[in-house]
Amino acid sequence: MERRFGVNVNPDTEILALMGSQDGLSHLAQAICNPGDVAIVPNPGYPIYAGALAIAGVTPWYLPLKEEFGFVPDLDSIPEEIWAKATFILLNFPGNPIAVRADDAFFEKLVGLAKQWDVLIVHDLAYSEMGFDGYRPMSILQVSGAIDIAVEFHSFSKSFNMAGGTPRSSAANREVYNGKTLTVKVRNMNSSGKVILNVY
Ligand SMILES: Cc1ncc(COP(=O)(O)O)c(C=O)c1O
């Protein structure tokens, strides 16, 4: 994280190894939400976002990605009552299925709103290395103060052809990983350990 993004995270308390980011994305809602809670997810979005909410009994509030805004989510369109109710907002840049990207200004606004409403940001950065023509995707953790309110998922499968048996996917936000150790407990109940790869 430091070499690629210039972000310092503590490997003991702010990084969690997962079996692919899908592992974390599918378990997070079960770990930090109660049935009936609300989470904000993009529409269209990568299928596990809504699937994980269904498994956890969490009500999705779909944030549309509209052509008129260049498919960047319009944060101003989220009603205050949804901000007040939501446990987390999940966004994904560079996006899938729409390859949209966000800039510093967008992330700064998002961090400000999330702090104002005390809503956890979940940033899926699966395509962190998929930047071309001089563009390098950024980590939301590069925004000052984001680590207080954001968790970010990284993936080896896109950048290093290691789908499924991904021995890494990292994130940050100590409270989610330590204070709420449920994330780890839920994983332990559902999973049987990391895949060990033999590389020849
Ligand atoms: C946006 C997005 N997030 C997460 C994943 C899951 O990646 P992983 O292989 O790390 O589980 C994918 C896989 O296609 C994806 O497109």
The ligand as a MOL file (V3000), in Angstrom:
LIG
                    3D

  0  0  0     0  0            999 V3000
M  V30 BEGIN CTAB
M  V30 COUNTS 16 16 0 0 0
M  V30 BEGIN ATOM
M  V30 1 C -15.6850 -5.3440 -9.4030 0
M  V30 2 C -15.2130 -6.6610 -8.9010 0
M  V30 3 N -15.0100 -6.8170 -7.5800 0
M  V30 4 C -14.5820 -7.9910 -7.0730 0
M  V30 5 C -14.3410 -9.0730 -7.8830 0
M  V30 6 C -13.8720 -10.3540 -7.2460 0
M  V30 7 O -12.4820 -10.4480 -7.3400 0
M  V30 8 P -11.6290 -11.5840 -6.5770 0
M  V30 9 O -11.1140 -12.4960 -7.6350 0
M  V30 10 O -10.5390 -10.8690 -5.8460 0
M  V30 11 O -12.5490 -12.2940 -5.6240 0
M  V30 12 C -14.5520 -8.9590 -9.2630 0
M  V30 13 C -14.3280 -10.1300 -10.1470 0
M  V30 14 O -14.6500 -10.1530 -11.3030 0
M  V30 15 C -14.9900 -7.7270 -9.7800 0
M  V30 16 O -15.1780 -7.5550 -11.0930 0
M  V30 END ATOM
M  V30 BEGIN BOND
M  V30 1 1 1 2
M  V30 2 1 2 3
M  V30 3 2 2 15
M  V30 4 2 3 4
M  V30 5 1 4 5
M  V30 6 1 5 6
M  V30 7 2 5 12
M  V30 8 1 6 7
M  V30 9 1 7 8
M  V30 10 2 8 9
M  V30 11 1 8 10
M  V30 12 1 8 11
M  V30 13 1 12 13
M  V30 14 1 12 15
M  V30 15 2 13 14
M  V30 16 1 15 16
M  V30 END BOND
M  V30 END CTAB
M  END
